[in-house]
C-alpha cells in the first residue's frame, strides 16, 4: 500500500504562529533571490499542504506570482478544505502525498514542493517514499522544502534505538548519542534528511543544493529544510552571501525565536533599531575581549541594555529582535 501524510490541520490555530510566519516571509525572500540567480524561467508550480488556512498559497501567489497552485490533503472533512480555498484556480487533491507524487504530479513542470508534516522522522512513514520520488524525478531548478517535527527522543533507550534505526542515513560525525539530545537533535535530523535526499537523486542528473534550514517553535519544535535541484556545479558558490538567511552549509541551522512584544514595545524598538544593532555589536566585541563565561556574559549585557533601553528585555530577546525585526508579524483582534 502506498503511504503518505500531511500536516494535521485540526491541531493548531494557524493564525497564532508568529515564528512560523517569520519563517514563511524569509523563505519567500530566499525563493525570490535564488530564482533570479537561476536565470530566465517559466512560471513555477507550487505544491503544498494548505490546511484550512492556505497561508503559503496566498503568499506564493502574491509575491512569486504563481497561478499554478496544487493543494494535497488526506482528510474526511474534504468540504471544509474546499470551502476555504482562497482562489478558484487552486487544484485540490484529497489523497496521500505519496500517491499524488507517484501518480499525478507533472514532473516536466518547474515546481516548488513544500511537504509540511506534523510527524517526526520516526513516525513518518511517508517521508522516505516522498523523498525518493522527488529526488529521482525533480528537474533542473525545481525546489523542495520539507518541514518535520523536531522533538528529540525522550530517554536513553529511545536515543539508542533512533541511532540504530537510522544508522545507514547518518554521517559518522553525527552518529553519536549527544546529537539525539534536545539541543542538538535538529542537526542530526538535518544530516539524515540531506543524506536521504542526496541518495534519492544519485541517478538524477540534477543534484540537491541546500539553500536554507530553520528551527522554530510555536508549540512543538519544527525543523524546515529547503533546497534546489540543479546540474550547475557553480551554483553553490554563487549563492553565498546573497541573503543573510540563505545558507548552503550542511552543518548550519538558523534558529527563529522572536520575543513576545506589545505593539508599543515593537514600535519603540523599531524607532531605535539601527542604534540598537550597533550597540549590540559593540557590546559583543567587548565581551569577547573580557573572555566572560556565558553567565557573566548575560549579566554584563543585561546591565548594559537595562541602562540603554526604556524597557527590560533579556539580551537574547534583543538579539533575536534585531535579527528578525523585518519579518515580525503583528496580530490585531477585531471585535464585531
C-alpha positions in Angstrom: 0.0 0.0 0.0 1.3 3.5 -0.9 1.6 5.5 2.3 1.6 9.3 2.7 1.0 12.0 5.2 0.2 15.7 5.7 0.1 18.3 8.4 -2.8 17.7 10.8 -4.9 20.8 10.2 -7.1 20.5 13.2 -4.3 20.5 15.8 -3.1 24.1 15.5 -4.7 27.5 15.1 -2.5 28.8 12.2 -3.4 32.4 12.9 -1.3 32.3 16.1 2.1 31.0 14.9 4.4 34.0 14.9 7.7 32.1 14.4 6.2 30.1 11.6 5.1 33.4 9.9 8.6 34.8 10.2 9.9 31.6 8.5 7.4 31.9 5.7 8.5 35.5 5.0 12.2 34.6 4.9 11.6 31.6 2.7 9.7 33.8 0.2 12.6 36.2 0.0 15.1 33.4 -0.5 13.0 31.8 -3.2 12.8 35.2 -5.0 16.6 35.6 -4.6 17.5 32.2 -5.9 15.0 32.2 -8.8 16.7 35.5 -10.0 20.1 33.8 -9.9 18.8 30.8 -11.8 18.0 33.0 -14.8 15.0 33.3 -17.1 12.5 30.6 -16.5 8.8 29.7 -17.0 6.4 30.2 -14.2 6.6 27.8 -11.3 4.0 25.5 -9.9 3.5 25.4 -6.2 2.6 22.1 -4.5 1.8 22.2 -0.8 -0.4 21.2 2.1 -2.7 24.2 2.6 -4.6 23.1 5.7 -7.8 25.1 6.1 -5.8 28.4 6.0 -3.8 28.3 2.8 -1.3 30.9 4.0 1.5 29.6 1.9 -0.6 29.5 -1.2 -1.7 33.2 -0.7 1.9 34.3 -0.2 3.2 32.2 -3.2 0.6 33.8 -5.4 1.0 37.4 -4.2 4.8 37.5 -4.0 6.0 34.9 -6.5 3.0 35.5 -8.9 2.4 31.7 -9.1 -1.0 30.9 -10.5 -0.5 27.1 -10.8 -1.2 26.0 -7.2 -1.9 22.4 -6.0 -3.0 21.5 -2.5 -2.8 17.9 -1.3 -4.7 16.6 1.7 -5.9 13.3 3.1 -8.9 14.1 5.2 -12.5 13.0 5.6 -13.7 16.6 6.0 -12.9 17.5 2.4 -15.7 20.0 2.1 -14.1 22.3 4.7 -10.9 22.3 2.8 -12.6 23.1 -0.5 -14.8 25.8 1.2 -11.7 27.6 2.4 -9.8 27.7 -0.9 -8.8 31.4 -1.3 -8.7 31.2 -5.1 -10.7 29.2 -7.6 -7.6 28.3 -9.6 -6.1 26.1 -6.8 -6.3 22.5 -7.8 -7.3 20.3 -4.8 -6.4 16.6 -4.4 -7.7 14.7 -1.4 -5.2 11.9 -1.3 -2.0 10.8 0.4 1.2 12.8 -0.6 2.9 9.8 -1.9 0.1 8.8 -4.2 -0.1 12.3 -5.6 3.7 12.4 -6.3 3.6 8.8 -7.8 0.5 9.1 -9.9 -0.4 12.7 -10.7 2.4 15.2 -10.3 3.7 16.6 -13.6 7.5 16.4 -13.3 8.1 18.3 -16.5 6.9 21.5 -14.7 9.3 23.6 -12.6 7.9 23.1 -9.2 8.2 24.3 -5.6 7.1 21.4 -3.5 6.6 22.0 0.3 5.7 19.0 2.3 4.8 20.1 5.8 4.4 17.2 8.3 3.4 17.3 12.0 5.1 13.9 12.5 8.8 13.5 13.4 11.2 11.3 11.5 10.5 8.1 13.3 6.7 8.2 13.0 6.6 9.5 9.4 6.0 6.6 7.0 5.6 8.9 4.0 9.0 10.6 4.3 11.2 8.1 2.5 8.9 7.3 -0.4 8.1 11.0 -0.9 11.8 11.9 -0.8 12.6 9.1 -3.2 10.0 10.3 -5.7 11.1 13.9 -5.5 14.8 13.1 -5.7 14.5 10.8 -8.6 12.2 12.9 -10.7 12.8 16.6 -10.0 14.0 18.6 -12.9 16.5 21.4 -13.1 15.7 24.4 -10.9 12.9 22.6 -9.0 12.7 23.4 -5.3 12.0 21.0 -2.4 11.0 22.2 1.1 10.4 19.8 3.9 9.1 20.5 7.5 9.2 17.9 10.2 8.5 17.7 13.9 11.9 18.1 15.7 11.0 16.7 19.1 14.1 14.8 20.3 13.9 11.2 21.6 12.9 11.4 25.3 15.1 8.8 27.1 18.4 6.9 26.7 16.7 3.8 25.2 14.8 5.9 22.6 18.0 7.7 21.7 20.0 4.5 21.2 17.1 3.0 19.2 16.9 6.1 17.0 20.6 5.9 16.1 20.3 2.2 15.3 17.2 2.6 13.2 18.7 5.4 11.0 22.3 4.2 11.2 22.7 4.0 7.4 21.5 7.5 6.9 23.7 9.2 9.5 27.2 10.6 8.7 29.9 9.5 11.1 30.2 13.0 12.6 26.6 12.8 13.8 26.3 9.2 14.8 26.7 10.0 18.5 24.2 10.0 21.4 25.0 13.7 22.0 23.2 14.6 18.8 20.0 12.9 20.0 19.7 15.5 22.8 17.2 18.3 22.7 19.8 21.0 22.0 21.4 19.1 19.1 18.7 16.9 17.6 17.9 19.3 14.8 21.5 18.9 13.5 21.1 15.1 13.4 17.7 15.5 11.7 19.2 17.7 9.1 22.0 15.3 8.4 19.6 12.4 7.9 17.3 14.2 5.6 20.0 15.7 3.4 21.6 12.2 3.1 18.3 10.7 2.2 17.7 13.4 -0.5 21.2 13.0 -1.9 20.8 9.2 -2.1 17.5 9.5 -3.8 18.9 11.7 -6.6 22.0 9.7 -7.3 20.7 8.6 -10.8 19.3 12.1 -11.5 21.5 14.5 -13.5 20.3 17.2 -11.1 21.7 17.3 -7.6 20.3 18.9 -4.5 21.8 22.1 -3.0 20.6 23.2 0.4 19.6 26.8 0.5 18.2 27.2 4.0 17.2 25.4 7.2 15.4 26.7 10.2 14.4 25.5 13.7 11.4 27.3 15.3 8.8 26.6 17.9 5.2 27.8 18.3 4.2 24.6 20.0 6.3 21.6 19.2 9.8 22.3 17.8 9.7 22.2 14.0 12.6 21.8 11.5 12.4 23.1 7.9 14.9 22.3 5.1 14.8 23.8 1.7 16.9 23.5 -1.4 17.1 23.4 -5.2 17.9 20.7 -7.8 20.5 21.8 -10.3 23.1 20.5 -12.7 25.1 23.7 -12.3 28.2 22.8 -10.3 29.0 26.5 -9.7 25.6 27.4 -8.2 26.6 26.5 -4.6 29.4 29.1 -4.7 27.3 31.7 -6.5 24.6 31.5 -3.8 27.0 32.5 -1.0 26.3 35.9 0.7 23.2 36.6 -1.4 20.8 36.8 1.6 21.5 36.8 5.4 19.4 33.7 5.9 20.5 31.8 2.9 23.0 29.0 3.8 24.3 26.1 1.8 26.2 24.9 4.8 25.1 21.3 5.6 26.0 21.8 9.3 24.2 25.0 9.9 20.6 25.6 11.1 19.1 29.0 11.8 17.0 29.3 15.0 13.9 31.5 14.7 12.8 32.7 18.1 11.2 36.1 18.2 10.3 37.8 21.6 6.8 38.5 22.7 6.3 42.2 22.5 3.4 44.7 22.8 2.7 46.9 19.8 4.2 49.9 21.7 7.3 47.9 22.5 7.8 46.9 18.9 7.3 50.4 17.7 9.8 51.6 20.3 12.5 49.1 19.2 11.9 49.8 15.5 12.5 53.5 16.2 16.0 52.8 17.5 16.8 49.6 15.6 20.0 50.9 13.9 21.4 52.2 17.1 20.3 49.0 18.9 22.2 46.9 16.3 25.4 49.0 16.6 25.2 48.8 20.4 24.8 45.1 20.4 27.8 44.6 18.1 29.9 46.9 20.3 28.9 45.0 23.5 29.6 41.6 21.9 33.1 42.7 20.9 33.7 44.0 24.4 32.5 40.7 25.9 34.9 38.8 23.7 37.8 40.9 24.9 36.9 40.2 28.6 36.6 36.5 28.0 33.5 36.1 30.1 31.7 32.8 30.5 28.1 32.5 29.4 26.6 33.6 32.8 28.9 36.6 33.2 28.3 37.5 29.5 24.5 37.6 30.1 24.9 39.6 33.3 27.1 42.1 31.6 24.8 42.5 28.6 21.7 42.7 30.8 23.3 45.5 32.8 24.3 47.5 29.7 20.9 47.2 28.0 18.9 47.9 31.2 20.6 51.4 31.1 20.3 51.7 27.3 16.6 50.8 26.9 13.4 52.2 28.3 12.1 48.6 28.9 13.5 45.4 30.4 14.4 42.8 27.9 16.9 39.9 28.0 20.0 40.2 25.8 18.8 37.1 23.9 15.4 38.8 23.2 17.1 41.9 22.0 19.4 40.0 19.7 16.6 37.9 18.3 14.5 41.0 17.6 17.4 42.8 15.8 17.9 39.6 13.7 14.2 39.2 12.7 12.5 42.6 13.1 11.8 43.0 9.4 9.7 39.8 9.5 8.0 40.3 12.9 4.2 39.7 12.5 1.5 41.8 14.1 -1.9 40.5 15.1 -5.0 42.5 15.7 -8.3 41.5 17.1 -11.4 42.9 15.6 -14.5 42.6 17.9 -17.6 42.8 15.8 
